[in-house]
Amino acid sequence: MGETDTSPQDNHSGASSTIHELSARIMQLASFLNANLQHDRAVTELSSIKNLAVELAGRSGALGLHEVNQSAKNIESEINQILTERGLTRSTIEAIHEEVSQLKQSLEEIQTAKLPAAPAPRETKFRQYGQLVYLEETTSTDQQELITQIGYFGYQVNSFHTMEELKESINNSLPTAVLMDVVFSNGELRDAAFIHDLQDSLPAHVPLIFISEYDDLSSRLQAVRSGGVAYFTKPVDVVSLIDALDRASGSHPIEPYRVLLVEDSKFQAKLYAQVLIKAGMQVNIITDPMTILEALAEFNPDLVLLDMYMPDCTGMELAQVIRQNETFVSVPIVYLSSETDKDKQLEAMSFGGDDFLAKPIQPHHLITAVTSRVERYRKLRSFMTRDGLTGLFNHTTIKERLEQEISRARRHNITISFAMLDLDQFKKINDTYGHPTGDRVLRSLSRLLKQRLRRTDIIGRYGGEEFAIILTETDAETARKVLDELRRGFANINQVSGSRRFKTTFSCGVAEFPAYSSAAAITDAADHALYLSKLQGRNRVEIAPPPPSEYNEL
């Protein structure tokens, strides 16, 4: 597929990166345990390691790396047993570390294996990809172009010509979805038996999506009756197809709920944390309430579980302090207490609390209370923080997140990059094709950014046709390479307006912290670099030059 072709070695690089991160996190945890076996952060670190293992299991399974997949599942199982049964010891950490060593060895063997030469395209039965299975009946130019277009959004495509090939691939690696080009004859679906056999071969959660030249109701009904979850007519609007793939396949999993647990009893704190972690949540424990402001800024929780009575201050006092911070004024606060006096419970609720859980708390009550509050909070927060058209962070929120990330980078002495993107000649697109088409172009770029950037990167719509990206723990040169690859991919995407197709581009400017040491300075620098990219002909990525030594002092 030209610039977006991915070799098997490239496909393994994501798994390799996750394995290295796993190893680093486990070594960090081991150092904590050497200092203090009951370190408060140990449970939180284990939760993060478990999430990495789950991510690796999914990624390696999609790539057909069966030994890596099994080792990742072993780590996940080991951590679950530690959290719920055996407890945390140095020997259990060593057992996990041995699994990570096996992971590294398995991947190194795969990466150093001699790879066979690729056969000619016409002789290739399927491409080595993992996220999407595309079922094709012909080798038409339109279908090859569609495969290429889908690839720009991060989906990877296998091509099949027979049911036997498809079944063999499904047995080796479960697809995210099956996309099928269908033909109708006299109002009837041709190859109905083939499609019925296909559905019998697919797990219930793997969606079947149809593409056809026919747009009449009869054809659509036939597709629905054949089990299709979506139906697209040619020429295919790729952005809408990607939306359907995301919805049908659940390609954007929900981020684990983040719970800040403030409890002076270490025993009770770890007990509650284990219940929530087993339910798939991330938990940060603090037993010293005087450190809550630092924990809030660092962890950015979806909910605070707050003990009512602690040595240095009460939960009600702490709740009022939290509510004084505009960033966390809407974060749910749930009190934990053995207090049974209803009047005191109501009084506590009046001081910024959202719910009250009386100790002892049944595990399912705790999970239900936290889940319902976080779901409501995230939904309300999305209305306040997200752009309605693109679903990205809005202008205010991306500026706030930039301030937070720069503060975090300063505390941990790490590098971050800030990028500003602007669609080239966007006014001309609106004038030529209309504002609805312009909106679709904005959504296509936002979709590309969400698909291709890391989950840790923060993306926002800065205003109009301008976007902003915070690339965490990334220097400017690395950011430039990543964004330049995205720029090339976006420039090749077919934008659709009725029966017309066109392509468009974006320009980008990048600046780096700590070279620019404040949010205002790095924003100005990225904006100036964006201006330079426009000045030099558009459709390019420029890095802001290092500032004068006195610049950040102004």
Secondary structure, 3 states (H helix, E strand, C coil): CHHHCCCHHHHHHHHHHHHHHHHHHHHHHHHHHHHCCCCCHHHHHHHHHHHHHHHHHHHHHHCCCHHHHHHHHHHHHHHHHHHHHHCCCHHHHHHHHHHHHHHHHHHHHHHHCCCCCCCCHHHCCCCCCCCEEEECCCCCHHHHHHHHHHHHCCCCEEEECCHHHHHHHHHHCCCCCEEEECCEECCEECCHHHHHHHHHHCCCCCCEEEEECCCCHHHHHHHHHCCCCEEEECCCCHHHHHHHHHHHHCCCCCCCCEEEEECCCHHHHHHHHHHHHHCCCEEEEECCHHHHHHHHHHHCCCEEEEECECCCCEHHHHHHHHHCCHHHCCCCEEEEECCCCHHHHHHHHHCCCCEEEECCCCHHHHHHHHHHHHHHHHHHHHHHHECCCCCCECHHHHHHHHHHHHHHHHHHCCCEEEEEEEECCHHHHHHHHCHHHHHHHHHHHHHHHHHHCCCCCEEEEEECCEEEEEECCCCHHHHHHHHHHHHHHHHCCCEEECCEEECCCEEEEEEEECCCCCHHHHHHHHHHHHHHHHHCCCCCEEECCCCCCCHHHC
